[in-house]
């Protein structure tokens, strides 16, 4: 029996879109009608099946072309979607929150829809690698760079969500929000400053490098915070009970964005360094200020400023979130804009002109 690989690939692509559409409907309806309190792993099941379908699609393209499927724009977008799915599953498994799916499911749906239904057929066809890409560095450099884009984009999306919800909360509570912002700055300082009282709020921490909340208390909610058992949080601070779970939710978004962007920045640094080594082997110099290299450096500087503002400046909340929101645009310019609008040594990597 001969398997028609293009037909199977098309089936996998359509399956990914259908699964993401259903998963998006699930997350949004679940959040609207049930909320975080009724958490189930149905959304993770949908994402898991999508990962299987997308992995099958990539493996078939690898088998059909004879090289790792990262030779053009279509394949890179598929791999970006795959990385976002894996990262989402990892974080949601650790945090047990539905809200992340509310953010990522429509973003992934739009990404897959653009990849499968908007790109012209000539950009979707897999072809032979150009000589410059026929290297073992292809897997090392390009996969790490796209994984870094996935982490940075997810962290930026969470930061944008923080800005939206913090504005909504500020309009509701006014001065209480400003007091909450002051308190949250000490709660998430990385120099182990003492912030909110432990009976009301604890920091989100890693477990084995994950985004899992501390498990020291049985009273923690799905955001990784202690249940509110006392009317007082700290002297001269706004009680959480006055505004429900919203302050805790904002702290969760702020911390999640910070952790995700930290991972993305590390991957971006590794990807730029590996790219410099590969460039030296291929072109004879480590850095040539190619448009792609220039924008990768701009992206690195943007998120270096973000991390510097948090680690050294002690910023939390809206200020670093605005930097991350700006970084969201920078990442897309670096990833797509340079290849679509500019010419350079990296243009062949995504577009077959």
Buried (B, 14 or more C-beta within 10 A) or exposed (E): EEEEEEEBBBBBBBBBBEBBBBBBEBBBEBBEEEEBEEBEEBBBEBBBBBBBBBBBBBEBBBEBBEBBBBBBBBBBBBBBBBBBBBBBBEBBEBBBBBBBBBBBBBBBBEBBBEBBEEBEEEBBEBEEBEEBBEBEBBEBBBBBBBBBBBBBBBBBBBBBBBBEBBEEBBEEBEEBBEBBBBBBBBBBBEEEEEBBBEBBBBBBBEEEEBBBBBEEBEEBBBBBBBBBEEEEBBEEBBBBBEBEBBBBBBBBBBBBBBBBBBBBBBBBBBBBEBBBEBBEEBEEEBEBEBBBBBBBBEBBEBBEBBBEBBBEEBBBBBBBBBBBBBBBEBBBBBBBBBBEEBEBBBBBBBEBE
